[in-house]
Amino acid sequence: MGVSVHDVGQVTYAEAGRLLGAAWGADACSLFGLRWRAARRASRIRRASERAALARAHLEPLAAFDPGVHAELVAFAAEAGLEPWQLVALGGIDDLEDIGASLGGCSALYAPLPDGPALAQTWDLPALYAPFLRVVRLQPPDGPPAVLLTLTGSPALCGMNAYGVGVCVNDLTASDSRVGVIWPAILRRMLLCTSAVEATEVLRDAPRCGGRAWLVADAKASFAFEATATRITQVHADPKAAFWHTNHYVDPDLRRYQLPLPVASTSPERYQALSRWLVRTPTDQGALWFGLGRLDPARIRPPVDPDDPWTVRTVGGVLFDLRNHRVLAHAGPMDRSSPTVIDVHP
């Protein structure tokens, strides 16, 4: 299905949080319950009070790193009837789960298409998260307009701004997790930048709290990094070459930080599928979009019980047209889907 776009307008961060909390507060409460249940199943921290304390500890680093996104989160929480730490857990649960195991995944890629470079990404999550996928168009007071794919209550999942700077991410489960800035807030800060080069500087300097792969590009440059909480390595920097990533480290030095992949993970299969597919760059955006639909974990490895709501499957995806500043977005399985097209201009 296509997606509706929620336009926030040019307001303060706190007002944006209030508006989004008023619109989606009830859904955020429901999603927090699901995410917290997932953390209970996956985390090695067994006591809920200890998990809550861990989430609460991330608020101070967030306020120091980006006061605007912190104000947005606090205002959203107040409007939704949640505590701010609960939105930290909702949006940054993958970082908090780095002490256990991640329940989702995604496939991300960069492709230098004949009609202009593109970033693209699927989001693979438990099927019961699908109703909470959202697209937001923001006009922050200190940066360019941006379009974000996100989950209700999270600062962002991925996005592109009006300068054509796009950022996609993959969850990586590292062993050196720590209290720091949750990854959606780092992504939001990167989208204030006027170039991909500038955005990579933000990423390198950020006090990260968990593992993640980052694909960052604009019309002229393309980069990819693998990071743990304490280390970061550049693994791609050629705008003329395709690049792809799933949910395991490929850098030899960082592999020693990776916790074992969950038994149900399809990351190796998806990586191999991308390797075979992108040996020859797709001819256009349509071919690229169609190919994303073939990366659904439920298609690569059919589940024993297809009706199990915790089965991980593609719940949505995006393609960022970096030259023409357009976002193609979709909610649900992407095979043969017709995306919603959103322009991102100053």
Short mmCIF file of the C-alpha atoms (twelve columns), coordinates in Angstrom:
data_MODEL
# 
_entry.id   MODEL 
# 
loop_
_atom_site.group_PDB 
_atom_site.id 
_atom_site.type_symbol 
_atom_site.label_atom_id 
_atom_site.label_alt_id 
_atom_site.label_comp_id 
_atom_site.label_asym_id 
_atom_site.label_seq_id 
_atom_site.Cartn_x 
_atom_site.Cartn_y 
_atom_site.Cartn_z 
_atom_site.pdbx_PDB_model_num 
ATOM 1   C CA . MET A 1   0.000  0.000   0.000   1 
ATOM 2   C CA . GLY A 2   1.085  3.579   -0.426  1 
ATOM 3   C CA . VAL A 3   1.684  5.747   2.604   1 
ATOM 4   C CA . SER A 4   0.162  8.995   3.779   1 
ATOM 5   C CA . VAL A 5   2.577  11.813  4.530   1 
ATOM 6   C CA . HIS A 6   2.232  13.737  7.773   1 
ATOM 7   C CA . ASP A 7   3.353  17.345  7.235   1 
ATOM 8   C CA . VAL A 8   4.523  18.968  10.453  1 
ATOM 9   C CA . GLY A 9   5.371  22.386  9.019   1 
ATOM 10  C CA . GLN A 10  7.960  24.921  10.125  1 
ATOM 11  C CA . VAL A 11  7.668  24.835  13.915  1 
ATOM 12  C CA . THR A 12  9.975  24.412  16.890  1 
ATOM 13  C CA . TYR A 13  11.142 20.957  17.875  1 
ATOM 14  C CA . ALA A 14  8.932  20.996  20.948  1 
ATOM 15  C CA . GLU A 15  5.901  22.005  18.907  1 
ATOM 16  C CA . ALA A 16  6.658  19.262  16.375  1 
ATOM 17  C CA . GLY A 17  6.739  16.763  19.216  1 
ATOM 18  C CA . ARG A 18  3.455  18.051  20.576  1 
ATOM 19  C CA . LEU A 19  1.778  17.825  17.167  1 
ATOM 20  C CA . LEU A 20  3.050  14.323  16.500  1 
ATOM 21  C CA . GLY A 21  2.174  13.199  20.015  1 
ATOM 22  C CA . ALA A 22  -1.372 14.504  19.590  1 
ATOM 23  C CA . ALA A 23  -1.728 12.681  16.281  1 
ATOM 24  C CA . TRP A 24  -0.061 9.395   17.191  1 
ATOM 25  C CA . GLY A 25  0.064  9.217   20.987  1 
ATOM 26  C CA . ALA A 26  -2.287 6.257   21.353  1 
ATOM 27  C CA . ASP A 27  -0.397 4.313   18.703  1 
ATOM 28  C CA . ALA A 28  2.897  5.136   20.405  1 
ATOM 29  C CA . CYS A 29  1.580  3.683   23.657  1 
ATOM 30  C CA . SER A 30  0.624  0.476   21.850  1 
ATOM 31  C CA . LEU A 31  3.942  0.255   20.038  1 
ATOM 32  C CA . PHE A 32  5.898  0.845   23.243  1 
ATOM 33  C CA . GLY A 33  4.094  -2.135  24.765  1 
ATOM 34  C CA . LEU A 34  5.113  -4.325  21.841  1 
ATOM 35  C CA . ARG A 35  8.711  -3.096  21.823  1 
ATOM 36  C CA . TRP A 36  9.029  -3.534  25.580  1 
ATOM 37  C CA . ARG A 37  7.686  -7.067  25.302  1 
ATOM 38  C CA . ALA A 38  10.243 -7.718  22.554  1 
ATOM 39  C CA . ALA A 39  13.025 -6.422  24.797  1 
ATOM 40  C CA . ARG A 40  11.896 -8.759  27.550  1 
ATOM 41  C CA . ARG A 41  12.150 -11.682 25.131  1 
ATOM 42  C CA . ALA A 42  15.535 -10.736 23.656  1 
ATOM 43  C CA . SER A 43  17.522 -8.882  26.296  1 
ATOM 44  C CA . ARG A 44  19.900 -10.487 28.738  1 
ATOM 45  C CA . ILE A 45  18.710 -7.899  31.298  1 
ATOM 46  C CA . ARG A 46  15.870 -9.825  32.871  1 
ATOM 47  C CA . ARG A 47  14.512 -7.189  35.270  1 
ATOM 48  C CA . ALA A 48  12.183 -4.587  33.773  1 
ATOM 49  C CA . SER A 49  13.383 -1.995  36.303  1 
ATOM 50  C CA . GLU A 50  16.977 -2.413  35.092  1 
ATOM 51  C CA . ARG A 51  15.951 -2.102  31.444  1 
ATOM 52  C CA . ALA A 52  13.985 1.046   32.275  1 
ATOM 53  C CA . ALA A 53  16.987 2.497   34.121  1 
ATOM 54  C CA . LEU A 54  19.170 1.777   31.093  1 
ATOM 55  C CA . ALA A 55  16.739 3.571   28.775  1 
ATOM 56  C CA . ARG A 56  16.459 6.507   31.190  1 
ATOM 57  C CA . ALA A 57  20.247 6.857   31.311  1 
ATOM 58  C CA . HIS A 58  20.270 7.665   27.563  1 
ATOM 59  C CA . LEU A 59  18.251 10.867  28.039  1 
ATOM 60  C CA . GLU A 60  21.120 13.001  29.332  1 
ATOM 61  C CA . PRO A 61  23.477 12.171  26.416  1 
ATOM 62  C CA . LEU A 62  20.635 12.883  23.996  1 
ATOM 63  C CA . ALA A 63  19.970 16.308  25.541  1 
ATOM 64  C CA . ALA A 64  23.663 17.188  25.307  1 
ATOM 65  C CA . PHE A 65  24.029 15.950  21.728  1 
ATOM 66  C CA . ASP A 66  20.841 17.394  20.219  1 
ATOM 67  C CA . PRO A 67  18.675 19.591  22.475  1 
ATOM 68  C CA . GLY A 68  16.121 19.979  19.668  1 
ATOM 69  C CA . VAL A 69  15.395 16.278  19.180  1 
ATOM 70  C CA . HIS A 70  15.417 15.859  22.970  1 
ATOM 71  C CA . ALA A 71  12.770 18.608  23.296  1 
ATOM 72  C CA . GLU A 72  10.733 16.954  20.533  1 
ATOM 73  C CA . LEU A 73  10.859 13.595  22.297  1 
ATOM 74  C CA . VAL A 74  9.903  15.063  25.682  1 
ATOM 75  C CA . ALA A 75  6.960  16.968  24.174  1 
ATOM 76  C CA . PHE A 76  5.751  13.891  22.276  1 
ATOM 77  C CA . ALA A 77  5.910  11.816  25.449  1 
ATOM 78  C CA . ALA A 78  3.946  14.385  27.455  1 
ATOM 79  C CA . GLU A 79  1.231  14.550  24.803  1 
ATOM 80  C CA . ALA A 80  1.059  10.750  24.528  1 
ATOM 81  C CA . GLY A 81  0.962  10.122  28.269  1 
ATOM 82  C CA . LEU A 82  4.324  8.349   28.246  1 
ATOM 83  C CA . GLU A 83  7.580  8.953   30.070  1 
ATOM 84  C CA . PRO A 84  10.499 10.195  27.899  1 
ATOM 85  C CA . TRP A 85  12.524 7.062   28.671  1 
ATOM 86  C CA . GLN A 86  9.743  4.996   27.130  1 
ATOM 87  C CA . LEU A 87  10.238 6.765   23.792  1 
ATOM 88  C CA . VAL A 88  13.994 6.232   24.113  1 
ATOM 89  C CA . ALA A 89  13.249 2.524   24.457  1 
ATOM 90  C CA . LEU A 90  10.727 2.622   21.622  1 
ATOM 91  C CA . GLY A 91  13.037 4.392   19.175  1 
ATOM 92  C CA . GLY A 92  16.393 3.034   20.284  1 
ATOM 93  C CA . ILE A 93  15.434 -0.459  21.352  1 
ATOM 94  C CA . ASP A 94  17.880 -1.998  18.873  1 
ATOM 95  C CA . ASP A 95  20.734 -0.255  20.672  1 
ATOM 96  C CA . LEU A 96  19.387 -1.365  24.043  1 
ATOM 97  C CA . GLU A 97  19.002 -4.898  22.702  1 
ATOM 98  C CA . ASP A 98  22.677 -5.026  21.742  1 
ATOM 99  C CA . ILE A 99  23.159 -6.673  25.125  1 
ATOM 100 C CA . GLY A 100 20.874 -9.451  23.854  1 
ATOM 101 C CA . ALA A 101 19.656 -9.872  20.281  1 
ATOM 102 C CA . SER A 102 17.866 -7.843  17.664  1 
ATOM 103 C CA . LEU A 103 14.386 -8.901  16.552  1 
ATOM 104 C CA . GLY A 104 14.454 -7.229  13.154  1 
ATOM 105 C CA . GLY A 105 16.682 -6.453  10.231  1 
ATOM 106 C CA . CYS A 106 16.867 -4.608  6.937   1 
ATOM 107 C CA . SER A 107 18.657 -4.460  3.616   1 
ATOM 108 C CA . ALA A 108 20.190 -1.200  2.376   1 
ATOM 109 C CA . LEU A 109 21.987 -0.293  -0.821  1 
ATOM 110 C CA . TYR A 110 23.489 2.474   -2.910  1 
ATOM 111 C CA . ALA A 111 23.221 2.322   -6.717  1 
ATOM 112 C CA . PRO A 112 24.661 4.752   -9.312  1 
ATOM 113 C CA . LEU A 113 21.709 4.493   -11.707 1 
ATOM 114 C CA . PRO A 114 21.839 5.992   -15.208 1 
ATOM 115 C CA . ASP A 115 19.160 8.509   -14.179 1 
ATOM 116 C CA . GLY A 116 20.995 9.497   -10.998 1 
ATOM 117 C CA . PRO A 117 22.292 7.873   -7.815  1 
ATOM 118 C CA . ALA A 118 19.885 6.325   -5.332  1 
ATOM 119 C CA . LEU A 119 19.853 5.002   -1.796  1 
ATOM 120 C CA . ALA A 120 17.244 2.380   -0.978  1 
ATOM 121 C CA . GLN A 121 16.250 0.331   2.021   1 
ATOM 122 C CA . THR A 122 13.760 -2.223  3.259   1 
ATOM 123 C CA . TRP A 123 12.631 -2.380  6.872   1 
ATOM 124 C CA . ASP A 124 12.158 -5.920  8.175   1 
ATOM 125 C CA . LEU A 125 10.343 -6.122  11.492  1 
ATOM 126 C CA . PRO A 126 7.834  -8.364  13.255  1 
ATOM 127 C CA . ALA A 127 4.649  -8.249  11.212  1 
ATOM 128 C CA . LEU A 128 2.629  -6.758  14.060  1 
ATOM 129 C CA . TYR A 129 4.741  -3.558  13.830  1 
ATOM 130 C CA . ALA A 130 3.509  -2.859  10.297  1 
ATOM 131 C CA . PRO A 131 0.547  -0.585  11.252  1 
ATOM 132 C CA . PHE A 132 2.940  1.784   13.034  1 
ATOM 133 C CA . LEU A 133 5.090  2.677   10.018  1 
ATOM 134 C CA . ARG A 134 4.872  6.394   9.161   1 
ATOM 135 C CA . VAL A 135 6.267  9.002   6.758   1 
ATOM 136 C CA . VAL A 136 6.863  12.500  8.137   1 
ATOM 137 C CA . ARG A 137 7.859  15.716  6.360   1 
ATOM 138 C CA . LEU A 138 9.623  18.095  8.754   1 
ATOM 139 C CA . GLN A 139 10.901 21.660  8.474   1 
ATOM 140 C CA . PRO A 140 13.290 21.968  11.435  1 
ATOM 141 C CA . PRO A 141 14.128 25.507  12.564  1 
ATOM 142 C CA . ASP A 142 17.885 24.917  12.240  1 
ATOM 143 C CA . GLY A 143 18.121 22.908  9.026   1 
ATOM 144 C CA . PRO A 144 16.613 21.961  5.678   1 
ATOM 145 C CA . PRO A 145 13.249 20.253  5.173   1 
ATOM 146 C CA . ALA A 146 13.462 16.474  5.368   1 
ATOM 147 C CA . VAL A 147 11.293 13.422  4.758   1 
ATOM 148 C CA . LEU A 148 11.609 10.568  7.257   1 
ATOM 149 C CA . LEU A 149 10.435 6.989   7.289   1 
ATOM 150 C CA . THR A 150 9.797  6.151   10.916  1 
ATOM 151 C CA . LEU A 151 7.814  4.210   13.470  1 
ATOM 152 C CA . THR A 152 5.260  5.986   15.602  1 
ATOM 153 C CA . GLY A 153 7.138  7.693   18.436  1 
ATOM 154 C CA . SER A 154 10.648 7.198   17.018  1 
ATOM 155 C CA . PRO A 155 12.708 10.206  15.849  1 
ATOM 156 C CA . ALA A 156 13.498 8.422   12.542  1 
ATOM 157 C CA . LEU A 157 14.380 5.175   10.789  1 
ATOM 158 C CA . CYS A 158 15.959 6.692   7.664   1 
ATOM 159 C CA . GLY A 159 15.537 9.898   5.667   1 
ATOM 160 C CA . MET A 160 16.599 12.425  3.055   1 
ATOM 161 C CA . ASN A 161 16.758 16.212  3.248   1 
ATOM 162 C CA . ALA A 162 16.196 18.975  0.704   1 
ATOM 163 C CA . TYR A 163 19.910 19.086  -0.140  1 
ATOM 164 C CA . GLY A 164 19.634 15.508  -1.370  1 
ATOM 165 C CA . VAL A 165 21.544 14.080  1.591   1 
ATOM 166 C CA . GLY A 166 20.200 10.609  2.307   1 
ATOM 167 C CA . VAL A 167 20.927 8.304   5.246   1 
ATOM 168 C CA . CYS A 168 20.034 4.614   5.520   1 
ATOM 169 C CA . VAL A 169 21.010 2.242   8.327   1 
ATOM 170 C CA . ASN A 170 21.331 -1.441  9.192   1 
ATOM 171 C CA . ASP A 171 21.130 -2.912  12.658  1 
ATOM 172 C CA . LEU A 172 24.397 -4.555  13.733  1 
ATOM 173 C CA . THR A 173 24.650 -6.295  17.092  1 
ATOM 174 C CA . ALA A 174 27.927 -5.368  18.771  1 
ATOM 175 C CA . SER A 175 29.442 -6.444  22.072  1 
ATOM 176 C CA . ASP A 176 30.620 -3.007  23.241  1 
ATOM 177 C CA . SER A 177 27.255 -1.301  23.770  1 
ATOM 178 C CA . ARG A 178 27.194 1.555   26.258  1 
ATOM 179 C CA . VAL A 179 25.072 4.471   27.376  1 
ATOM 180 C CA . GLY A 180 25.162 7.134   24.665  1 
ATOM 181 C CA . VAL A 181 23.052 8.737   21.952  1 
ATOM 182 C CA . ILE A 182 20.449 6.488   20.359  1 
ATOM 183 C CA . TRP A 183 20.961 6.051   16.629  1 
ATOM 184 C CA . PRO A 184 17.712 7.760   15.413  1 
ATOM 185 C CA . ALA A 185 18.893 11.015  17.006  1 
ATOM 186 C CA . ILE A 186 22.272 10.729  15.270  1 
ATOM 187 C CA . LEU A 187 20.442 10.231  11.979  1 
ATOM 188 C CA . ARG A 188 18.326 13.333  12.584  1 
ATOM 189 C CA . ARG A 189 21.459 15.413  13.259  1 
ATOM 190 C CA . MET A 190 23.032 14.095  10.044  1 
ATOM 191 C CA . LEU A 191 19.992 15.284  8.081   1 
ATOM 192 C CA . LEU A 192 20.712 18.875  9.125   1 
ATOM 193 C CA . CYS A 193 23.829 18.769  6.940   1 
ATOM 194 C CA . THR A 194 24.232 20.257  3.464   1 
ATOM 195 C CA . SER A 195 26.379 17.414  2.071   1 
ATOM 196 C CA . ALA A 196 27.120 13.752  2.597   1 
ATOM 197 C CA . VAL A 197 30.699 14.639  3.549   1 
ATOM 198 C CA . GLU A 198 29.459 16.886  6.359   1 
ATOM 199 C CA . ALA A 199 27.035 14.198  7.535   1 
ATOM 200 C CA . THR A 200 29.840 11.652  7.860   1 
ATOM 201 C CA . GLU A 201 31.675 14.029  10.184  1 
ATOM 202 C CA . VAL A 202 28.628 14.123  12.462  1 
ATOM 203 C CA . LEU A 203 28.538 10.335  12.470  1 
ATOM 204 C CA . ARG A 204 32.224 9.947   13.266  1 
ATOM 205 C CA . ASP A 205 32.030 12.371  16.212  1 
ATOM 206 C CA . ALA A 206 28.747 11.119  17.704  1 
ATOM 207 C CA . PRO A 207 28.870 9.282   21.059  1 
ATOM 208 C CA . ARG A 208 27.185 6.166   19.663  1 
ATOM 209 C CA . CYS A 209 25.713 3.585   22.014  1 
ATOM 210 C CA . GLY A 210 25.459 0.506   19.771  1 
ATOM 211 C CA . GLY A 211 26.313 -1.177  16.501  1 
ATOM 212 C CA . ARG A 212 25.029 0.030   13.149  1 
ATOM 213 C CA . ALA A 213 25.937 0.192   9.460   1 
ATOM 214 C CA . TRP A 214 25.417 3.610   7.871   1 
ATOM 215 C CA . LEU A 215 24.965 4.415   4.174   1 
ATOM 216 C CA . VAL A 216 25.289 8.159   3.519   1 
ATOM 217 C CA . ALA A 217 25.110 9.744   0.076   1 
ATOM 218 C CA . ASP A 218 24.165 12.759  -2.012  1 
ATOM 219 C CA . ALA A 219 24.286 13.413  -5.762  1 
ATOM 220 C CA . LYS A 220 28.099 13.662  -5.755  1 
ATOM 221 C CA . ALA A 221 29.397 11.373  -3.019  1 
ATOM 222 C CA . SER A 222 28.625 8.019   -1.423  1 
ATOM 223 C CA . PHE A 223 29.939 6.525   1.818   1 
ATOM 224 C CA . ALA A 224 29.292 3.526   4.023   1 
ATOM 225 C CA . PHE A 225 30.498 2.858   7.541   1 
ATOM 226 C CA . GLU A 226 30.322 -0.017  9.950   1 
ATOM 227 C CA . ALA A 227 30.319 1.058   13.574  1 
ATOM 228 C CA . THR A 228 30.220 -0.313  17.052  1 
ATOM 229 C CA . ALA A 229 29.671 1.929   20.051  1 
ATOM 230 C CA . THR A 230 33.394 2.681   20.265  1 
ATOM 231 C CA . ARG A 231 34.789 2.021   16.779  1 
ATOM 232 C CA . ILE A 232 33.930 3.050   13.242  1 
ATOM 233 C CA . THR A 233 35.349 1.917   9.898   1 
ATOM 234 C CA . GLN A 234 34.661 3.249   6.411   1 
ATOM 235 C CA . VAL A 235 33.801 0.377   4.063   1 
ATOM 236 C CA . HIS A 236 32.746 2.249   0.895   1 
ATOM 237 C CA . ALA A 237 33.583 5.608   -0.729  1 
ATOM 238 C CA . ASP A 238 33.079 5.224   -4.493  1 
ATOM 239 C CA . PRO A 239 30.053 7.061   -5.941  1 
ATOM 240 C CA . LYS A 240 30.474 5.138   -9.204  1 
ATOM 241 C CA . ALA A 241 30.157 1.700   -7.573  1 
ATOM 242 C CA . ALA A 242 27.134 -0.028  -6.082  1 
ATOM 243 C CA . PHE A 243 27.269 -0.987  -2.408  1 
ATOM 244 C CA . TRP A 244 24.971 -3.073  -0.227  1 
ATOM 245 C CA . HIS A 245 24.666 -4.167  3.383   1 
ATOM 246 C CA . THR A 246 22.493 -6.348  5.593   1 
ATOM 247 C CA . ASN A 247 22.798 -7.190  9.302   1 
ATOM 248 C CA . HIS A 248 26.279 -8.586  9.861   1 
ATOM 249 C CA . TYR A 249 29.717 -6.997  9.864   1 
ATOM 250 C CA . VAL A 250 31.840 -7.373  6.729   1 
ATOM 251 C CA . ASP A 251 34.927 -5.542  8.006   1 
ATOM 252 C CA . PRO A 252 37.377 -8.174  9.338   1 
ATOM 253 C CA . ASP A 253 38.492 -6.051  12.281  1 
ATOM 254 C CA . LEU A 254 34.956 -5.348  13.470  1 
ATOM 255 C CA . ARG A 255 33.663 -8.904  13.135  1 
ATOM 256 C CA . ARG A 256 35.178 -9.767  16.506  1 
ATOM 257 C CA . TYR A 257 32.681 -7.345  18.116  1 
ATOM 258 C CA . GLN A 258 29.633 -8.984  16.586  1 
ATOM 259 C CA . LEU A 259 27.394 -11.013 18.827  1 
ATOM 260 C CA . PRO A 260 26.038 -14.207 17.246  1 
ATOM 261 C CA . LEU A 261 23.231 -13.650 14.771  1 
ATOM 262 C CA . PRO A 262 19.821 -14.956 15.856  1 
ATOM 263 C CA . VAL A 263 19.037 -18.396 14.452  1 
ATOM 264 C CA . ALA A 264 16.180 -16.896 12.436  1 
ATOM 265 C CA . SER A 265 18.315 -14.170 10.830  1 
ATOM 266 C CA . THR A 266 18.321 -14.107 7.024   1 
ATOM 267 C CA . SER A 267 21.170 -11.582 6.844   1 
ATOM 268 C CA . PRO A 268 23.645 -13.893 5.053   1 
ATOM 269 C CA . GLU A 269 21.058 -14.970 2.481   1 
ATOM 270 C CA . ARG A 270 19.968 -11.394 1.799   1 
ATOM 271 C CA . TYR A 271 23.594 -10.277 1.463   1 
ATOM 272 C CA . GLN A 272 24.279 -13.017 -1.076  1 
ATOM 273 C CA . ALA A 273 21.095 -12.147 -2.987  1 
ATOM 274 C CA . LEU A 274 22.197 -8.506  -3.170  1 
ATOM 275 C CA . SER A 275 25.698 -9.556  -4.251  1 
ATOM 276 C CA . ARG A 276 24.301 -11.556 -7.162  1 
ATOM 277 C CA . TRP A 277 21.778 -8.882  -8.114  1 
ATOM 278 C CA . LEU A 278 23.976 -5.778  -7.913  1 
ATOM 279 C CA . VAL A 279 26.951 -7.196  -9.789  1 
ATOM 280 C CA . ARG A 280 25.217 -5.419  -12.635 1 
ATOM 281 C CA . THR A 281 23.673 -2.124  -11.549 1 
ATOM 282 C CA . PRO A 282 19.880 -2.016  -12.139 1 
ATOM 283 C CA . THR A 283 18.927 -0.010  -15.199 1 
ATOM 284 C CA . ASP A 284 16.502 2.384   -13.511 1 
ATOM 285 C CA . GLN A 285 14.564 3.166   -10.344 1 
ATOM 286 C CA . GLY A 286 11.728 0.839   -11.334 1 
ATOM 287 C CA . ALA A 287 14.068 -2.137  -11.572 1 
ATOM 288 C CA . LEU A 288 15.701 -1.178  -8.280  1 
ATOM 289 C CA . TRP A 289 12.348 -0.853  -6.554  1 
ATOM 290 C CA . PHE A 290 11.116 -4.215  -7.855  1 
ATOM 291 C CA . GLY A 291 14.315 -5.890  -6.683  1 
ATOM 292 C CA . LEU A 292 13.777 -4.678  -3.121  1 
ATOM 293 C CA . GLY A 293 10.631 -6.780  -2.967  1 
ATOM 294 C CA . ARG A 294 12.673 -9.937  -3.449  1 
ATOM 295 C CA . LEU A 295 14.572 -9.318  -0.193  1 
ATOM 296 C CA . ASP A 296 11.635 -10.011 2.149   1 
ATOM 297 C CA . PRO A 297 12.917 -12.420 4.849   1 
ATOM 298 C CA . ALA A 298 9.595  -14.267 4.747   1 
ATOM 299 C CA . ARG A 299 10.156 -14.864 1.034   1 
ATOM 300 C CA . ILE A 300 13.791 -15.908 1.362   1 
ATOM 301 C CA . ARG A 301 13.048 -18.290 4.234   1 
ATOM 302 C CA . PRO A 302 9.289  -19.021 4.470   1 
ATOM 303 C CA . PRO A 303 8.177  -19.134 8.119   1 
ATOM 304 C CA . VAL A 304 6.886  -22.307 9.712   1 
ATOM 305 C CA . ASP A 305 3.770  -20.409 10.794  1 
ATOM 306 C CA . PRO A 306 3.027  -17.578 8.327   1 
ATOM 307 C CA . ASP A 307 0.316  -16.260 10.654  1 
ATOM 308 C CA . ASP A 308 2.685  -15.764 13.602  1 
ATOM 309 C CA . PRO A 309 2.591  -11.981 14.243  1 
ATOM 310 C CA . TRP A 310 6.209  -12.056 15.455  1 
ATOM 311 C CA . THR A 311 7.441  -13.366 12.098  1 
ATOM 312 C CA . VAL A 312 9.968  -10.900 10.666  1 
ATOM 313 C CA . ARG A 313 9.020  -9.683  7.206   1 
ATOM 314 C CA . THR A 314 9.390  -6.540  5.117   1 
ATOM 315 C CA . VAL A 315 6.946  -3.988  6.519   1 
ATOM 316 C CA . GLY A 316 7.991  -1.121  4.244   1 
ATOM 317 C CA . GLY A 317 10.761 0.561   2.367   1 
ATOM 318 C CA . VAL A 318 12.085 3.667   0.662   1 
ATOM 319 C CA . LEU A 319 14.120 4.789   -2.317  1 
ATOM 320 C CA . PHE A 320 15.886 8.161   -2.163  1 
ATOM 321 C CA . ASP A 321 16.403 9.838   -5.550  1 
ATOM 322 C CA . LEU A 322 19.484 11.860  -4.628  1 
ATOM 323 C CA . ARG A 323 19.653 13.931  -7.807  1 
ATOM 324 C CA . ASN A 324 16.000 14.962  -8.066  1 
ATOM 325 C CA . HIS A 325 15.319 15.089  -4.323  1 
ATOM 326 C CA . ARG A 326 12.403 12.662  -4.404  1 
ATOM 327 C CA . VAL A 327 11.429 9.960   -1.935  1 
ATOM 328 C CA . LEU A 328 9.598  6.791   -3.002  1 
ATOM 329 C CA . ALA A 329 7.975  5.167   0.030   1 
ATOM 330 C CA . HIS A 330 5.775  2.163   0.656   1 
ATOM 331 C CA . ALA A 331 4.186  0.408   3.637   1 
ATOM 332 C CA . GLY A 332 3.885  -3.350  3.452   1 
ATOM 333 C CA . PRO A 333 5.549  -5.957  1.211   1 
ATOM 334 C CA . MET A 334 7.314  -4.243  -1.667  1 
ATOM 335 C CA . ASP A 335 7.026  -6.885  -4.382  1 
ATOM 336 C CA . ARG A 336 5.089  -5.342  -7.282  1 
ATOM 337 C CA . SER A 337 4.098  -2.398  -5.096  1 
ATOM 338 C CA . SER A 338 3.373  1.135   -6.307  1 
ATOM 339 C CA . PRO A 339 5.212  3.619   -4.071  1 
ATOM 340 C CA . THR A 340 4.078  7.019   -2.900  1 
ATOM 341 C CA . VAL A 341 6.305  9.744   -4.397  1 
ATOM 342 C CA . ILE A 342 7.233  12.704  -2.171  1 
ATOM 343 C CA . ASP A 343 9.241  15.746  -3.267  1 
ATOM 344 C CA . VAL A 344 11.795 17.192  -0.838  1 
ATOM 345 C CA . HIS A 345 12.741 20.737  -1.738  1 
ATOM 346 C CA . PRO A 346 13.736 23.885  0.217   1 
# 
